[in-house]
Each structure stands twice: as C-alpha cells, then as structure tokens.
Amino acid sequence: MARTDYIETREDIISNIKTLYSYLHGDSGGDYKSWAIEKLRLGRNMVIEIINGHVCFGPSRFVGYLSNTKDKHDVNHGDGKDTDKRIKQFYQKVADDRLDILMQSELSKYEESSKEKNYWIPNDMTVEDIIKAGKKSTSFIPHYQNYDKFWHIQMHLPEGKDGVVIDSSLMLMEAEPIIGTGEWDDAQCKNFKTIDNGNIVLVRKGSQALALCQIIGDNFTSDSLSEKYININYRKVKIIAWASEYKQPRPGLFTQGTFKSCSKGTEQYSYIESWLKYMNDIAYLEKCAKLLGKKHNIILQGAPGTGKTYNTAAIALKVLDITDVDLTDHKAVMERYDELLGKQIFFTTFHQSLDYEDFVEGLKPHVQTDNKGNAIGVTYEPEDGIFKRACNAAQTDQSKDIIKCIDDYIQKIKGYENKREIPTVSGRSALYVWWSEGNNTINTRSVLSQSTKGDQYTPSPLNIEKVKMQALGEGEENNWRQYAQAFIDAVKREYFTITNKPVVLIIDEINRGNVSKIFGELITLLESDKRSQGNHPIKVILPYTKAEFGVPSNLYIIGTMNTTDRSTGTLDYAIRRRFAFVTLQSDRSIIEKHYDELGDAALKDKAVALFNDIKKFIESPKHLCGDMSIDDLMVGHSYFMAEDEEELKDKVEYEIVPLINEYINDGILNVKNEEKKTAFGSWCLLIPIQGTDEEEQNENQ
C-alpha cells in the first residue's frame, strides 16, 4: 500500500533529519546507527539543512514522510518521486562538487564514502551559504610558530607536462584522506617518503590551493589506490581546512615542483603561516562560542590590553551565527556589531553605583503633559533596564515591521463596537482598547473602571506616535507607559512577532559592580537549566511591574574582567558557578602580525624585544610575589602595537610604565627603587634592560 503521510512543512523535514542524526549519534543503539549510516551512504538525493550550526544530510525518501522513523521506513519506504514533489515546495535541487566534499566529510566520520549525489538545498539559501556553514574546526589546529618550514604538493605523474594530471581533491575525499607522488630518485620523492609525521602540507592544483593538511601516517604503497590515482607513494593526512575557508594565494606563488618545501622568510611560508594563524583564531572563537552556547554565560578574563573587549564582538557574532563576515577582520566585525547593537547585541559596563533598578527594572520619574505638550505633573513608573530589554529582544522578531503591525491593529479596533480586551503588563487585570477614526490617540480604559461618564469615556488615552516610538525602543508614551506596553504586547501576540532568536548581552568590567545586588533574585535564573527552555524553568514576579518574568534560553551573556583590578575584590561563588571563565593571554604573535602588516620590520624588532624584556622582568622570581601569575599581570599585546616609533614611545611612557609602577606600589611586584628607575628609563627609550637575569645582576653588584 502506497504511503500518503507526506510532510507538510519544512519543519517536518528538519524534524526527520534530527531523528536520523539521533540514530547516527547512537541514541537508539548500534543497530539504528548502522541503519542510518547505510541510508546516508546509499541515498542518491540528499536534503541539506543547517541545524545548530552544522550541515546535516537526510535522504529525500526518508525525510519526505511525516514523523518518519526506522521502523516506519522499513515497513514501507515509499516512492522517491512522491517525496521529491513535496520537498520541491521548500528546496531547490543542485549538483555541486563542493557539496560532495562536505558529504564525504560527513561519511568519513563513520569510515564510509560514496559516489556523487544530488542535493536539495533550502530555497532561501545558496551553495555558498552551505559551504560557509560547512567550515569545520578541528580539535587541534597546529600552531604556526612551531614550524621552520612548510611543504606544498602538486600530485601528478612524474613524466612532467606529458603526464596525466590527477584531481587531487578526490584523494582528499577518501574515507582516510591521502596525498601521493610517483617514484623516482629525485629529492622531492625522497623527502615525501621520509619527512616526519606532523608536517604541514599545502595541497594544490597548479597555483590554486585545494586544502591545508597535516601528515599523520608513514609512507605506504597500495595497488588499489595506484589503479585509481596512478601515484605510487602515499601518506595519510588530516585535513586542517579546505581552500574555501581562506583566500587563494596570488597567481604563480605556488607552481614549481611536485613536492617542495618553503622556509621562513619566503612569501610561500608567510601565506601558509597566515592561513594557520587564521584557523587558530577561528578555532578559538568557535571554542568560546560553543562554551557560551552550552553554559549561556562566560567571562573573558585577563590582564589589561589582552583583547577582552576586542574579542567580545567577534564571539558575539559567532554565537549569533553570523556567517557573512570574516571574524578575524576586526573592522568588518565592528561594522556588523554596530548594525546589531540594540537589536541582537546589548552592551553595558558595570560600576560600583549600579544597582537592580538600573539593570533590571526600577521606578523612574516621568513628566506628564497635556495635549499641547505642557508639563502637568510628575509620576513614577516602572522602567526596563538593559537586562530586561535584552531579554525582551530575545523574544521579539525584528523581521516583522512593528509599526505596520500597530497601524493594522488600530484599524481592527476602529470604533467602540470593535474594542478589544487585552491583559495588563502584570497579567492580573485587563484593559479595553479601541480607536476613534481621526484621533491621534488610542482609547484605553481599565475593565475595573467605575466611571459614571459613559462606556466610551477614556481616562488614559495613548498617543499613537509615542506608542510607536516605545515599540521601537526610541522613546515612550510618557503619560501611560505601562498601558502603552500592554498595547504593544497585544500587537506582538496578534501578529506572531514573538520568536526565539539569539541575543547577546555584553557586560564590560563585570567585577567592578556588586553583582549580587545588581542581579538580585535573577541570579538563580542565569543557570542554563533554570532558563525558559531548561530542564527546570523558573519564573519570578518582578518587584515593580509585578509581571511574571523568566530569563530566555536564547539570551547569552559575555562578561569581561580585568584580573589585575583589586579595587572591588573578586566575584562571589554564586556568580562563579553560573559563568565559565576564559583567560586571554598576552600574545607576542599578535604584535608580530601587526608590524608585518604595517611593513615595519625595524619597529617590530623593538616592540617584540621590549615585550620579551618586560615579560622577563615581571615573571622574575625575585619580582613576582603574592598569588598572581604572569597571565594575570603581563602587559597586554595591544600596548606594544603602534603606527610609528613616536606612538610606541608614548605608549611605553604613559601607559606601560604607569601600569607596572602601580603593580609595584600595590605590592604585587617586589622591585627596589633603583632597579625600577633603571628599568623605566631604558623602556622609555625602547631599550631592553641589560642584565635582568640573576647572574647578570650579581655581576653588576
């Protein structure tokens, strides 16, 4: 009997893909996992969806039926032509080699591979969107500073221009990716067979980069591989990154030889080094975003100048799943950050006078005016703080035009006979709302009103333009703010403008405020399982609006904390339990990259020498005391990054020296007065101290 239980929405397909992946993850046992792997391997038409930031695949015949399962599919797998008709409503069919690479990468997790396939991708996405989302980070990205040389390979027959050119990408798509060469007495072949595992190799097609790999296996031969790829010698590799994840080298940079090395100082080395640096940066951002996604709250901590505030913007975009911005390009990151500020990103700085009323909600004075705008009195009404505004934004669909929704809703309540009853903000009472055509106000009256002035008497009219400004977060209805909010909330419910998009709240200098006083009873709600969609959701009644309130699961908090700031002490354990802590270290390589891009090798040498000297000075056993480590105290790399020598001298004299002097005055560093004067004098001239080692100090005594 033919199946007729077809999917009806795109969400139905996504649900089926999630079911398939639950099998792949072993949630239903080994038999189900093996079954799901086989479906991925054999399926000819694959539906692609991006779920939780990952590119996922599902055979069209399986995902095309409603709430499908292994058991249902085994009884009757249905007709693929029928499911394709339904899938076509939401997806477009494409064939693309790059999608094959992603598919083979997915299958390689289960030690499988397959032939080429056709793909269904969402109508609102392109192949490029899928490729961007398919960028994979690995658990280990080799650090670029650990290599004196890199290698690059063009895989083809040794006969030169008359040889058969091999499509190197096919070798990289094997279940266990490989690279290969022919056999000859040339040094290139000998190097290929003998270099140590762990070396980094750029795989290329002519001057075009295909992938960056790390060798993970000794040389071997294989008749079956030679039959497919003609090469004789093979090495297993781990793919660090596909070329789609990074810029291509300039034409002609990589052309010569089959298997060649490039040493430090060459343009070829710099290209591969910059690629590894990029991958390390991306891996770090992905790690932080993953931690934030799981914990919901993280704090970036470190010494001054280590890039805490600098990094929050990129991490925020990563957790918001922004894929069309290079997260290592700070200028591009900040441009997108500014676009999202006040919508999906909120920023505040804690200080010692900040309290619950500023952060969550509190009573604020509001000047009431008459129809002519004249002040007629002052009232105190609840006003949302930035935390509550961020929580509300996490539940509001910004893609809906709230102004158009308000205008349309006003038309629906035109005339007293079409009045609506809407709940107040607290939910404990209700209002009647209606609009009299031609008026610039909305009529409102409490359902509990005892007025004897008639049914259409309006004691609290709402100015329409001010209501719209309040809905946009750009003003407020200053006479009846809470009634205006109740009206706005009613419009949102009417037009389904409530959603669950991610929102990030950035709290700079989080340890400078009294966190317990600022968060109040909401400290409990910060925990993941206490959030709105957690395992144990909790809501509280807010003190001023008396409204029921919970913290959305899609609100993410990034705090920053200066580890050398002792003015306010440390965070209490209640907060520490609810946050994950990421320590940012002062990084010499960032200084080197800055001056490399600037093209000033001489100033780079001075800045790096100064960085090394100051680090040596701080971590000296005779200087460092107390419970603080070099990571807590080392002057951040940003202090050593300047545009010219004059600016670097200014940074040393007016930023670095005063900071270290403060360490000494606070007793964090134990330095004698004469030694301090000598060190500061040398550094201000951009000259490292001569003789900071113990032996050198003894010689000078």
Legacy VTK file of the C-alpha trace (Angstrom):
# vtk DataFile Version 3.0
C-alpha trace
ASCII
DATASET POLYDATA
POINTS 701 float
0.000 0.000 0.000
1.402 3.401 -1.025
2.363 5.846 1.707
0.435 9.108 1.804
1.698 10.568 5.094
3.744 13.262 3.365
5.477 16.163 5.075
3.576 19.447 5.115
6.174 21.985 6.232
9.925 22.495 6.118
9.935 21.992 9.891
8.642 18.448 9.300
11.727 17.727 7.169
14.068 19.218 9.768
12.417 17.029 12.412
13.104 13.920 10.299
16.752 14.908 9.808
17.089 15.340 13.573
15.624 11.839 14.015
18.170 10.415 11.567
21.023 12.166 13.390
19.821 10.888 16.737
20.316 7.412 15.231
23.773 8.406 13.940
24.752 9.600 17.412
23.829 6.207 18.818
20.838 7.420 20.840
18.784 4.355 19.815
21.548 1.758 19.827
24.044 0.244 17.419
21.512 -1.296 15.016
19.824 2.050 14.419
23.200 3.766 13.981
24.332 1.228 11.364
20.997 1.594 9.580
21.298 5.404 9.467
24.884 5.253 8.183
23.755 2.943 5.378
20.961 5.356 4.415
23.459 8.201 4.193
25.823 6.118 2.100
23.259 4.756 -0.356
20.892 7.720 -0.703
21.128 9.354 -4.131
19.214 12.582 -3.376
20.161 14.310 -0.152
18.275 17.115 1.580
20.644 19.578 3.290
19.755 21.608 6.365
21.900 23.633 8.750
20.943 22.577 12.265
22.651 24.091 15.316
25.389 25.456 13.075
26.161 22.082 11.451
25.492 20.958 7.877
23.233 17.904 8.102
22.106 15.490 5.380
18.974 13.390 5.014
17.917 11.025 2.176
14.931 12.595 0.415
12.902 9.389 0.598
13.294 9.216 4.374
12.694 12.888 5.193
9.707 13.255 2.850
7.228 11.449 5.112
5.697 12.887 8.271
7.403 11.949 11.570
9.341 9.177 9.855
11.311 6.543 11.771
13.426 3.498 11.001
10.503 1.187 11.780
8.082 3.050 9.507
10.662 3.230 6.732
11.494 -0.472 6.942
7.809 -1.408 6.621
7.260 0.896 3.630
9.980 3.210 2.294
7.584 4.835 -0.170
8.290 6.331 -3.586
11.102 8.837 -4.005
9.268 10.627 -6.821
6.349 11.334 -4.496
8.560 12.714 -1.724
10.509 14.856 -4.196
7.250 16.581 -5.207
6.703 17.632 -1.595
10.318 18.590 -0.965
10.278 20.802 -4.063
7.979 23.234 -2.238
10.764 24.270 0.112
14.028 23.242 -1.595
15.904 23.572 -4.885
17.827 20.709 -6.476
21.533 21.220 -7.241
24.641 19.223 -8.095
27.935 20.692 -6.910
31.365 19.132 -6.303
31.813 21.235 -3.172
28.715 19.670 -1.645
30.171 16.259 -2.473
33.228 17.193 -0.422
31.001 18.074 2.532
29.061 14.833 2.069
32.229 12.745 2.015
33.497 14.579 5.080
30.286 13.624 6.881
30.558 9.979 5.815
34.223 9.837 6.809
33.112 10.216 10.446
31.706 6.707 10.108
34.591 5.396 7.952
32.401 5.358 4.860
32.403 7.010 1.438
30.027 7.091 -1.521
29.539 8.068 -5.126
28.471 11.572 -6.173
24.971 12.628 -5.182
22.324 15.219 -5.983
21.278 17.680 -3.318
18.197 19.574 -2.213
19.128 22.881 -0.545
16.665 25.382 1.037
15.111 27.876 -1.382
16.345 30.771 0.742
19.992 29.600 0.624
22.769 29.247 -1.953
25.522 26.653 -2.254
27.914 29.334 -0.973
25.790 29.656 2.167
26.067 25.898 2.715
29.828 25.937 2.137
30.315 28.744 4.661
28.270 26.875 7.237
30.241 23.725 6.456
33.538 25.151 7.639
34.822 22.651 10.133
37.111 23.347 13.062
39.273 20.551 14.368
40.104 19.686 17.952
43.738 20.517 17.197
44.968 23.238 14.848
48.789 23.096 14.535
50.380 26.269 15.850
52.166 28.146 13.106
55.077 29.131 15.384
56.193 25.512 15.748
57.456 25.073 12.165
60.692 26.132 10.482
59.350 25.117 7.080
56.137 24.082 5.349
55.565 21.906 2.278
53.395 22.095 -0.821
52.464 19.342 -3.265
51.057 19.026 -6.789
50.009 15.409 -7.361
50.570 14.107 -10.921
52.702 11.637 -12.859
56.499 12.168 -12.849
56.697 12.427 -16.648
56.222 16.180 -16.481
53.984 18.038 -18.899
53.032 14.828 -20.750
51.908 13.129 -17.541
48.303 12.602 -16.502
47.116 15.260 -14.075
45.286 13.851 -11.089
42.325 15.602 -9.454
43.889 15.967 -6.023
40.560 16.721 -4.356
39.409 13.127 -4.990
42.322 11.797 -2.955
41.421 14.162 -0.149
37.831 12.897 -0.237
38.837 9.329 0.553
37.474 7.947 3.839
41.056 8.340 5.072
42.406 11.349 3.109
45.753 10.833 1.359
48.349 12.642 -0.730
50.671 10.893 -3.184
53.631 11.033 -5.560
55.197 8.818 -8.185
58.520 7.017 -7.711
61.853 8.460 -8.849
65.316 9.255 -7.499
64.662 12.947 -7.217
64.950 14.569 -3.773
61.266 15.510 -3.925
60.235 11.843 -3.788
62.778 11.075 -1.048
61.520 13.999 1.042
57.919 12.889 0.565
58.681 9.401 1.852
60.891 10.401 4.773
59.668 13.637 6.359
58.233 13.253 9.838
54.570 12.969 10.635
53.130 16.287 11.785
54.485 18.340 8.888
52.093 20.806 7.235
51.415 20.433 3.503
49.515 22.728 1.162
47.803 20.589 -1.482
47.469 22.473 -4.737
46.254 22.194 -8.300
48.811 24.232 -10.184
48.928 27.555 -8.356
45.451 27.023 -6.896
45.231 25.938 -3.251
42.917 22.989 -2.558
43.428 22.244 1.135
45.813 22.611 4.038
46.741 19.252 5.576
48.904 17.667 8.255
50.736 14.392 7.551
49.646 11.723 10.051
50.970 8.463 8.543
54.199 6.941 7.232
54.757 6.348 3.533
52.971 3.301 2.055
52.039 1.805 -1.314
48.687 0.429 -2.471
47.781 -1.299 -5.743
44.118 -0.292 -5.427
44.995 3.373 -4.853
47.550 3.353 -7.683
44.894 1.992 -10.016
42.670 4.968 -9.210
45.238 7.726 -8.828
48.347 6.431 -10.692
50.683 7.673 -7.914
52.873 5.057 -6.195
53.714 6.530 -2.775
51.070 7.701 -0.323
50.858 9.454 3.044
47.730 9.714 5.170
46.794 13.281 6.085
44.418 15.135 8.351
42.595 17.988 6.602
43.070 21.171 8.597
41.000 23.328 6.267
39.608 23.423 2.741
40.658 26.276 0.484
37.093 27.647 0.512
37.812 28.731 4.081
40.652 31.088 3.172
41.850 33.447 0.470
43.672 31.956 -2.514
47.416 32.680 -2.953
48.374 35.156 -5.629
48.700 33.550 -9.087
52.104 31.972 -9.605
53.080 31.838 -5.926
52.902 28.017 -5.883
53.795 26.461 -9.253
57.183 24.743 -9.215
57.873 21.082 -8.434
55.795 18.176 -7.199
56.715 18.170 -3.507
58.651 21.208 -2.295
59.423 22.959 0.959
59.264 26.656 1.784
61.237 28.124 4.682
60.691 31.072 6.997
61.167 34.416 5.321
59.635 33.332 1.996
56.300 34.596 0.693
55.131 30.986 0.362
55.837 30.309 4.041
54.070 33.542 5.060
50.954 32.523 3.128
50.684 29.127 4.853
51.598 30.657 8.225
48.845 33.262 7.885
46.351 30.502 6.996
47.254 28.563 10.151
47.026 31.749 12.195
43.572 32.357 10.750
42.475 28.809 11.581
43.788 29.173 15.140
41.826 32.395 15.554
38.653 30.799 14.155
39.125 27.708 16.335
39.428 29.947 19.406
36.241 31.846 18.518
34.387 28.589 17.862
35.560 27.220 21.204
34.308 30.304 23.041
31.003 30.321 21.126
30.477 26.617 21.825
31.201 27.153 25.515
28.832 30.121 25.571
26.139 28.116 23.784
26.368 25.388 26.405
26.889 27.463 29.569
24.981 30.578 28.396
27.301 32.809 30.459
31.059 33.295 30.065
33.623 35.768 31.348
36.737 36.730 29.409
39.411 37.489 31.977
42.989 38.645 31.662
45.486 41.424 32.182
44.938 44.873 30.615
45.423 45.023 26.855
44.921 41.310 26.116
41.910 41.941 23.886
38.985 41.124 26.189
36.647 43.830 24.907
38.131 43.422 21.406
37.207 39.720 21.317
33.669 40.028 22.676
32.381 41.476 19.392
33.656 38.539 17.313
32.397 35.966 19.847
29.001 37.693 19.877
28.720 37.466 16.080
29.803 33.821 16.180
27.143 32.824 18.706
24.572 34.787 16.659
25.560 32.556 13.722
26.672 35.464 11.511
28.407 33.723 8.595
28.952 36.505 6.034
31.673 38.327 7.992
35.328 37.339 8.384
35.512 37.123 12.164
39.269 37.794 12.091
38.695 41.145 10.334
38.067 43.477 13.272
36.868 46.373 11.124
34.257 44.207 9.381
33.260 42.658 12.716
32.688 46.067 14.305
30.618 47.268 11.348
28.239 44.324 11.742
28.380 44.679 15.538
27.183 48.289 15.253
24.326 47.204 12.960
23.090 44.715 15.566
23.616 46.921 18.623
20.305 47.450 20.385
18.692 44.662 18.350
20.554 41.417 18.967
23.552 42.818 20.848
23.340 44.876 24.033
26.294 46.447 25.842
26.736 47.841 29.336
29.541 48.475 31.812
29.260 47.612 35.489
30.358 50.135 38.104
30.114 50.437 41.858
26.957 52.570 41.927
24.951 50.398 39.509
22.000 48.568 41.078
18.990 46.365 40.309
16.805 49.367 39.464
19.213 50.396 36.695
19.909 46.911 35.363
16.571 45.044 35.567
13.706 47.442 36.293
13.017 50.344 38.617
10.747 53.298 39.248
11.734 56.315 37.186
10.195 59.822 37.070
8.015 60.619 34.043
6.785 64.101 33.243
3.119 64.095 32.238
1.989 66.558 29.585
-1.286 67.886 28.238
-2.383 67.902 24.601
-0.256 70.993 23.986
2.873 69.423 25.438
2.842 71.438 28.644
4.066 69.706 31.794
1.220 68.999 34.202
2.911 66.776 36.768
5.382 64.007 37.517
4.645 60.304 38.021
6.934 57.423 38.954
6.510 54.391 36.726
8.421 51.141 36.209
11.083 51.334 33.513
13.010 48.441 31.972
16.758 48.224 32.469
19.153 46.896 29.845
18.931 43.299 31.092
15.155 43.211 30.734
15.345 44.937 27.344
17.811 42.288 26.152
15.503 39.527 27.389
12.547 41.111 25.571
14.605 41.423 22.374
15.384 37.700 22.567
11.665 37.061 22.184
10.808 39.671 19.552
11.005 39.001 15.828
12.815 42.015 14.380
11.955 40.914 10.847
8.339 41.965 11.471
7.633 45.676 10.979
6.109 46.557 14.345
4.913 49.944 13.049
2.901 48.330 10.253
1.536 45.818 12.747
0.397 48.654 15.049
-1.266 50.502 12.157
-3.073 47.355 11.064
-4.163 46.542 14.633
-5.550 50.071 15.063
-7.735 49.503 12.001
-9.054 46.297 13.576
-10.190 48.177 16.705
-11.721 51.129 14.843
-14.904 52.096 16.613
-16.069 51.295 20.117
-18.046 48.311 18.842
-14.708 46.689 17.781
-12.925 47.230 21.085
-10.546 44.513 22.332
-9.866 43.337 25.838
-6.130 42.941 26.432
-4.186 41.928 29.560
-2.151 44.444 31.521
1.621 44.004 31.753
1.303 42.184 35.068
-1.454 39.946 33.711
-3.561 40.481 36.829
-6.121 42.733 35.139
-7.206 43.848 31.659
-7.843 46.913 29.515
-10.393 47.850 26.864
-8.728 49.415 23.811
-10.318 50.974 20.724
-9.675 53.753 18.239
-11.953 56.557 17.143
-11.273 57.367 13.486
-9.383 60.612 13.025
-7.920 60.672 16.532
-4.177 60.642 17.186
-4.724 58.678 20.388
-5.840 55.160 21.292
-8.698 54.921 23.762
-7.955 52.785 26.828
-9.899 52.083 29.976
-9.448 49.522 32.717
-12.115 46.807 32.762
-12.367 47.560 36.506
-13.191 51.225 35.897
-16.174 52.512 37.956
-16.549 55.727 35.940
-20.110 57.067 35.501
-19.148 59.159 32.449
-20.281 56.553 29.919
-18.841 53.454 28.264
-16.706 55.420 25.816
-15.071 57.624 28.446
-11.274 57.379 28.101
-9.343 58.374 31.232
-5.980 57.263 29.836
-5.580 57.918 26.071
-2.353 56.719 24.426
-0.581 58.951 21.924
-0.143 56.762 18.812
3.197 58.223 17.724
4.636 57.846 21.216
3.385 54.258 21.379
5.235 53.553 18.130
8.415 55.146 19.490
8.130 52.999 22.606
7.678 49.897 20.457
10.900 50.744 18.615
12.764 51.429 21.855
13.343 55.027 20.778
11.020 56.798 23.213
7.958 56.216 25.339
4.356 57.162 25.991
5.264 59.273 28.979
1.735 59.594 30.429
0.655 55.950 30.409
3.768 53.924 29.752
2.548 50.639 31.241
-0.747 50.814 29.324
1.244 51.519 26.147
3.411 48.454 26.818
0.324 46.315 27.321
-0.960 47.539 23.936
2.394 46.804 22.245
2.456 43.312 23.769
-1.058 42.685 22.445
0.036 43.700 18.941
3.021 41.323 19.139
0.773 38.436 20.134
-1.655 39.268 17.342
0.998 39.253 14.633
3.217 36.483 15.961
6.173 38.814 16.408
7.408 36.664 19.297
10.376 34.486 18.372
13.423 32.815 19.858
16.346 34.438 18.068
19.674 34.549 19.931
20.603 37.768 21.712
23.938 38.635 23.368
24.367 40.891 26.390
27.946 42.107 26.876
28.880 43.268 30.373
32.230 45.035 30.430
34.152 45.189 33.739
31.669 42.781 35.338
33.697 42.513 38.553
33.520 46.265 39.215
29.853 46.070 40.193
28.164 44.427 43.155
26.859 41.571 41.039
24.572 40.114 43.717
22.894 43.494 44.230
22.617 44.170 40.501
21.057 40.814 39.526
19.060 40.338 42.723
16.772 37.310 42.639
17.584 36.797 38.941
20.954 35.234 39.825
19.153 31.894 40.139
17.607 32.285 36.683
21.005 32.674 34.976
21.691 28.933 35.183
21.055 27.050 31.939
18.549 24.620 33.416
16.610 27.459 35.083
16.143 29.328 31.778
12.817 29.359 29.908
13.597 26.199 27.934
15.805 24.500 30.513
15.069 21.297 32.371
13.827 23.203 35.427
12.491 26.581 34.192
11.823 29.135 36.909
9.965 32.445 36.795
9.801 35.222 39.358
7.436 38.133 39.999
9.249 41.397 39.359
9.012 43.923 42.203
7.716 46.965 40.319
5.660 45.790 37.338
4.504 42.699 39.293
4.868 40.813 35.999
5.938 37.188 35.757
9.468 37.041 34.353
11.892 34.359 33.212
15.287 34.524 31.502
15.121 33.255 27.892
17.325 30.314 26.948
18.435 32.219 23.859
19.990 35.079 25.849
23.785 34.772 26.094
25.919 36.847 28.475
29.569 37.715 27.835
31.364 39.449 30.680
34.891 40.851 30.762
37.075 41.045 33.863
40.445 42.632 34.468
42.412 40.153 36.593
44.679 42.878 37.994
41.810 45.032 39.271
41.780 44.577 43.041
39.633 47.662 43.733
36.430 45.663 44.028
37.692 42.218 45.025
36.730 39.009 43.294
33.380 37.658 42.144
31.397 35.697 44.699
30.856 31.964 44.298
27.187 32.360 43.345
28.267 34.114 40.158
31.311 31.918 39.520
29.109 28.811 39.452
26.984 30.333 36.723
29.788 31.538 34.435
32.552 29.783 32.529
35.898 31.618 32.604
38.182 32.046 29.589
41.634 33.526 30.223
43.166 35.687 27.496
46.945 35.805 27.494
49.279 38.446 26.193
50.311 37.158 22.757
53.602 38.157 21.117
52.487 36.791 17.733
49.727 39.422 17.532
52.373 42.118 17.890
54.441 40.479 15.150
51.422 40.249 12.846
50.622 43.929 13.428
54.064 45.091 12.332
54.215 42.590 9.461
51.023 44.124 8.082
52.472 47.573 8.743
55.637 46.599 6.876
57.958 47.976 9.552
60.473 45.249 10.471
62.699 47.604 12.493
59.863 48.775 14.757
58.672 45.170 15.054
62.076 44.138 16.418
61.992 46.935 19.007
58.428 46.190 20.104
58.999 42.430 20.380
62.300 42.898 22.258
60.534 45.249 24.675
57.662 42.768 25.109
60.100 39.941 25.906
62.075 42.119 28.305
59.026 43.320 30.265
57.678 39.775 30.492
61.052 38.606 31.787
61.042 41.448 34.313
57.534 40.681 35.638
57.922 36.901 35.890
61.331 37.076 37.560
61.100 35.062 40.830
62.598 37.951 42.782
59.917 40.338 41.457
56.716 38.285 41.254
55.054 37.796 44.612
51.616 37.043 46.024
49.030 34.827 44.356
49.039 36.395 40.885
50.621 34.722 37.859
52.272 36.130 34.743
48.972 35.656 32.866
47.299 37.962 35.388
49.964 40.648 35.206
51.724 40.624 31.841
51.085 43.840 29.952
48.725 43.087 27.064
49.918 42.941 23.480
47.799 45.951 22.460
50.142 48.222 24.471
53.021 47.289 22.128
51.154 47.904 18.855
51.765 51.344 17.360
51.824 53.012 13.964
55.274 54.564 14.407
58.133 54.828 16.890
56.821 58.027 18.484
53.483 56.393 19.281
55.244 53.336 20.720
57.350 55.570 22.985
54.192 57.350 24.157
52.529 54.024 24.938
55.531 52.895 26.948
55.912 56.141 28.893
52.242 56.939 29.531
50.594 53.503 29.622
53.037 50.629 30.262
55.308 52.306 32.814
52.413 53.712 34.927
50.733 50.286 34.931
53.859 48.451 36.144
54.511 51.235 38.633
51.016 50.611 40.031
51.856 46.911 40.387
54.939 47.876 42.382
53.100 50.409 44.560
50.371 47.838 45.325
52.963 45.272 46.376
52.103 42.903 43.535
55.677 43.215 42.244
58.630 43.480 44.616
61.111 45.835 42.923
63.736 48.058 44.514
63.532 51.764 43.769
66.878 51.996 41.908
66.053 48.956 39.796
62.671 50.470 38.945
64.231 53.745 37.803
66.754 51.902 35.620
64.069 49.721 34.019
61.642 52.576 33.365
64.387 54.767 31.908
65.511 52.070 29.474
61.996 51.127 28.380
61.026 54.734 27.664
63.935 54.777 25.198
62.673 51.454 23.741
65.812 49.732 25.025
65.587 46.388 26.886
67.205 46.261 30.316
70.726 44.908 30.261
71.175 42.202 32.892
67.799 41.158 34.257
68.949 37.564 34.771
70.150 36.652 38.257
73.704 36.062 37.086
73.872 39.390 35.315
72.507 41.149 38.374
75.247 39.588 40.510
77.916 40.769 38.083
76.691 44.346 38.412
76.794 44.295 42.229
LINES 1 702
701 0 1 2 3 4 5 6 7 8 9 10 11 12 13 14 15 16 17 18 19 20 21 22 23 24 25 26 27 28 29 30 31 32 33 34 35 36 37 38 39 40 41 42 43 44 45 46 47 48 49 50 51 52 53 54 55 56 57 58 59 60 61 62 63 64 65 66 67 68 69 70 71 72 73 74 75 76 77 78 79 80 81 82 83 84 85 86 87 88 89 90 91 92 93 94 95 96 97 98 99 100 101 102 103 104 105 106 107 108 109 110 111 112 113 114 115 116 117 118 119 120 121 122 123 124 125 126 127 128 129 130 131 132 133 134 135 136 137 138 139 140 141 142 143 144 145 146 147 148 149 150 151 152 153 154 155 156 157 158 159 160 161 162 163 164 165 166 167 168 169 170 171 172 173 174 175 176 177 178 179 180 181 182 183 184 185 186 187 188 189 190 191 192 193 194 195 196 197 198 199 200 201 202 203 204 205 206 207 208 209 210 211 212 213 214 215 216 217 218 219 220 221 222 223 224 225 226 227 228 229 230 231 232 233 234 235 236 237 238 239 240 241 242 243 244 245 246 247 248 249 250 251 252 253 254 255 256 257 258 259 260 261 262 263 264 265 266 267 268 269 270 271 272 273 274 275 276 277 278 279 280 281 282 283 284 285 286 287 288 289 290 291 292 293 294 295 296 297 298 299 300 301 302 303 304 305 306 307 308 309 310 311 312 313 314 315 316 317 318 319 320 321 322 323 324 325 326 327 328 329 330 331 332 333 334 335 336 337 338 339 340 341 342 343 344 345 346 347 348 349 350 351 352 353 354 355 356 357 358 359 360 361 362 363 364 365 366 367 368 369 370 371 372 373 374 375 376 377 378 379 380 381 382 383 384 385 386 387 388 389 390 391 392 393 394 395 396 397 398 399 400 401 402 403 404 405 406 407 408 409 410 411 412 413 414 415 416 417 418 419 420 421 422 423 424 425 426 427 428 429 430 431 432 433 434 435 436 437 438 439 440 441 442 443 444 445 446 447 448 449 450 451 452 453 454 455 456 457 458 459 460 461 462 463 464 465 466 467 468 469 470 471 472 473 474 475 476 477 478 479 480 481 482 483 484 485 486 487 488 489 490 491 492 493 494 495 496 497 498 499 500 501 502 503 504 505 506 507 508 509 510 511 512 513 514 515 516 517 518 519 520 521 522 523 524 525 526 527 528 529 530 531 532 533 534 535 536 537 538 539 540 541 542 543 544 545 546 547 548 549 550 551 552 553 554 555 556 557 558 559 560 561 562 563 564 565 566 567 568 569 570 571 572 573 574 575 576 577 578 579 580 581 582 583 584 585 586 587 588 589 590 591 592 593 594 595 596 597 598 599 600 601 602 603 604 605 606 607 608 609 610 611 612 613 614 615 616 617 618 619 620 621 622 623 624 625 626 627 628 629 630 631 632 633 634 635 636 637 638 639 640 641 642 643 644 645 646 647 648 649 650 651 652 653 654 655 656 657 658 659 660 661 662 663 664 665 666 667 668 669 670 671 672 673 674 675 676 677 678 679 680 681 682 683 684 685 686 687 688 689 690 691 692 693 694 695 696 697 698 699 700
